[in-house]
Amino acid sequence: MSAESAQAVCEYVVKQMVDNPDAVCVEASRYDGTLRLDVTVGEGDMGRVIGRRGRVAGAIRTVVRAAGYEEGTSIEVEFVD
């Protein structure tokens, strides 16, 4: 699975959780061998994506990192408000 696949996995998972999936945007950037995914969602959906005590966000990060693991790519997922 490639880094682009990890981005697609992130986008798919987040879109399944929010009320307005059309507002979800996942932007990728690379620096020093790390892929950074900046996730933005529609108004009112950020709490749903972050979850109580950040547990949902942590789970999303774990799944996306696993998607990029085979390629050896380090992945960071940031939720942008």
ChimeraX commands (.cxc) that place a marker at each C-alpha (Angstrom):
marker #1 position 0.00,0.00,0.00 radius 0.5
marker #1 position 1.45,3.36,-0.95 radius 0.5
marker #1 position 1.43,6.71,0.83 radius 0.5
marker #1 position -1.32,7.80,-1.56 radius 0.5
marker #1 position -3.34,4.84,-0.36 radius 0.5
marker #1 position -2.84,5.98,3.22 radius 0.5
marker #1 position -4.26,9.36,2.21 radius 0.5
marker #1 position -7.25,7.64,0.59 radius 0.5
marker #1 position -7.80,5.53,3.72 radius 0.5
marker #1 position -7.75,8.65,5.88 radius 0.5
marker #1 position -10.23,10.43,3.65 radius 0.5
marker #1 position -12.55,7.41,3.52 radius 0.5
marker #1 position -12.59,6.88,7.30 radius 0.5
marker #1 position -13.21,10.55,8.09 radius 0.5
marker #1 position -15.97,10.85,5.46 radius 0.5
marker #1 position -17.80,7.92,7.05 radius 0.5
marker #1 position -17.90,9.70,10.42 radius 0.5
marker #1 position -19.10,13.21,9.57 radius 0.5
marker #1 position -22.47,14.73,8.74 radius 0.5
marker #1 position -21.11,16.59,5.70 radius 0.5
marker #1 position -18.71,14.28,3.82 radius 0.5
marker #1 position -18.40,16.72,0.91 radius 0.5
marker #1 position -16.62,19.20,3.20 radius 0.5
marker #1 position -13.84,16.74,4.11 radius 0.5
marker #1 position -10.45,17.66,2.68 radius 0.5
marker #1 position -7.21,15.75,3.22 radius 0.5
marker #1 position -4.12,17.59,1.99 radius 0.5
marker #1 position -0.80,15.77,1.82 radius 0.5
marker #1 position 2.68,17.25,2.07 radius 0.5
marker #1 position 6.09,15.61,2.43 radius 0.5
marker #1 position 9.13,16.70,4.38 radius 0.5
marker #1 position 12.17,14.71,5.56 radius 0.5
marker #1 position 10.60,11.40,4.51 radius 0.5
marker #1 position 7.44,12.04,6.51 radius 0.5
marker #1 position 4.03,12.30,4.93 radius 0.5
marker #1 position 1.83,14.85,6.71 radius 0.5
marker #1 position -1.92,14.68,6.19 radius 0.5
marker #1 position -3.87,17.80,7.15 radius 0.5
marker #1 position -7.53,16.95,7.64 radius 0.5
marker #1 position -10.25,19.61,7.55 radius 0.5
marker #1 position -13.94,18.94,8.03 radius 0.5
marker #1 position -17.14,20.96,7.84 radius 0.5
marker #1 position -18.46,23.15,10.61 radius 0.5
marker #1 position -19.66,21.14,13.59 radius 0.5
marker #1 position -17.94,17.90,12.57 radius 0.5
marker #1 position -14.56,18.42,14.25 radius 0.5
marker #1 position -15.80,17.18,17.63 radius 0.5
marker #1 position -17.10,14.02,16.04 radius 0.5
marker #1 position -13.71,13.35,14.40 radius 0.5
marker #1 position -11.65,14.15,17.51 radius 0.5
marker #1 position -13.87,12.22,19.89 radius 0.5
marker #1 position -13.90,12.15,23.64 radius 0.5
marker #1 position -10.40,12.74,24.98 radius 0.5
marker #1 position -9.06,12.39,21.44 radius 0.5
marker #1 position -9.73,8.67,21.25 radius 0.5
marker #1 position -11.31,8.74,17.80 radius 0.5
marker #1 position -8.50,10.90,16.43 radius 0.5
marker #1 position -5.98,8.48,17.91 radius 0.5
marker #1 position -7.73,5.55,16.28 radius 0.5
marker #1 position -7.75,7.33,12.90 radius 0.5
marker #1 position -4.02,8.02,13.24 radius 0.5
marker #1 position -3.34,4.37,14.06 radius 0.5
marker #1 position -5.27,3.08,11.03 radius 0.5
marker #1 position -3.64,5.57,8.65 radius 0.5
marker #1 position -0.14,4.82,9.97 radius 0.5
marker #1 position -0.82,1.12,9.45 radius 0.5
marker #1 position -1.84,1.84,5.86 radius 0.5
marker #1 position 1.56,3.43,5.19 radius 0.5
marker #1 position 3.58,0.94,7.21 radius 0.5
marker #1 position 4.34,-1.51,4.39 radius 0.5
marker #1 position 6.04,1.18,2.34 radius 0.5
marker #1 position 8.07,2.32,5.31 radius 0.5
marker #1 position 6.57,5.80,5.21 radius 0.5
marker #1 position 6.24,7.75,8.43 radius 0.5
marker #1 position 2.83,9.42,8.53 radius 0.5
marker #1 position 1.50,12.25,10.68 radius 0.5
marker #1 position -2.21,13.10,10.74 radius 0.5
marker #1 position -3.20,16.58,11.90 radius 0.5
marker #1 position -6.76,17.77,12.32 radius 0.5
marker #1 position -6.96,21.41,11.25 radius 0.5
marker #1 position -9.73,23.57,12.66 radius 0.5
marker link #1:1,2 radius 0.2
marker link #1:2,3 radius 0.2
marker link #1:3,4 radius 0.2
marker link #1:4,5 radius 0.2
marker link #1:5,6 radius 0.2
marker link #1:6,7 radius 0.2
marker link #1:7,8 radius 0.2
marker link #1:8,9 radius 0.2
marker link #1:9,10 radius 0.2
marker link #1:10,11 radius 0.2
marker link #1:11,12 radius 0.2
marker link #1:12,13 radius 0.2
marker link #1:13,14 radius 0.2
marker link #1:14,15 radius 0.2
marker link #1:15,16 radius 0.2
marker link #1:16,17 radius 0.2
marker link #1:17,18 radius 0.2
marker link #1:18,19 radius 0.2
marker link #1:19,20 radius 0.2
marker link #1:20,21 radius 0.2
marker link #1:21,22 radius 0.2
marker link #1:22,23 radius 0.2
marker link #1:23,24 radius 0.2
marker link #1:24,25 radius 0.2
marker link #1:25,26 radius 0.2
marker link #1:26,27 radius 0.2
marker link #1:27,28 radius 0.2
marker link #1:28,29 radius 0.2
marker link #1:29,30 radius 0.2
marker link #1:30,31 radius 0.2
marker link #1:31,32 radius 0.2
marker link #1:32,33 radius 0.2
marker link #1:33,34 radius 0.2
marker link #1:34,35 radius 0.2
marker link #1:35,36 radius 0.2
marker link #1:36,37 radius 0.2
marker link #1:37,38 radius 0.2
marker link #1:38,39 radius 0.2
marker link #1:39,40 radius 0.2
marker link #1:40,41 radius 0.2
marker link #1:41,42 radius 0.2
marker link #1:42,43 radius 0.2
marker link #1:43,44 radius 0.2
marker link #1:44,45 radius 0.2
marker link #1:45,46 radius 0.2
marker link #1:46,47 radius 0.2
marker link #1:47,48 radius 0.2
marker link #1:48,49 radius 0.2
marker link #1:49,50 radius 0.2
marker link #1:50,51 radius 0.2
marker link #1:51,52 radius 0.2
marker link #1:52,53 radius 0.2
marker link #1:53,54 radius 0.2
marker link #1:54,55 radius 0.2
marker link #1:55,56 radius 0.2
marker link #1:56,57 radius 0.2
marker link #1:57,58 radius 0.2
marker link #1:58,59 radius 0.2
marker link #1:59,60 radius 0.2
marker link #1:60,61 radius 0.2
marker link #1:61,62 radius 0.2
marker link #1:62,63 radius 0.2
marker link #1:63,64 radius 0.2
marker link #1:64,65 radius 0.2
marker link #1:65,66 radius 0.2
marker link #1:66,67 radius 0.2
marker link #1:67,68 radius 0.2
marker link #1:68,69 radius 0.2
marker link #1:69,70 radius 0.2
marker link #1:70,71 radius 0.2
marker link #1:71,72 radius 0.2
marker link #1:72,73 radius 0.2
marker link #1:73,74 radius 0.2
marker link #1:74,75 radius 0.2
marker link #1:75,76 radius 0.2
marker link #1:76,77 radius 0.2
marker link #1:77,78 radius 0.2
marker link #1:78,79 radius 0.2
marker link #1:79,80 radius 0.2
marker link #1:80,81 radius 0.2
view
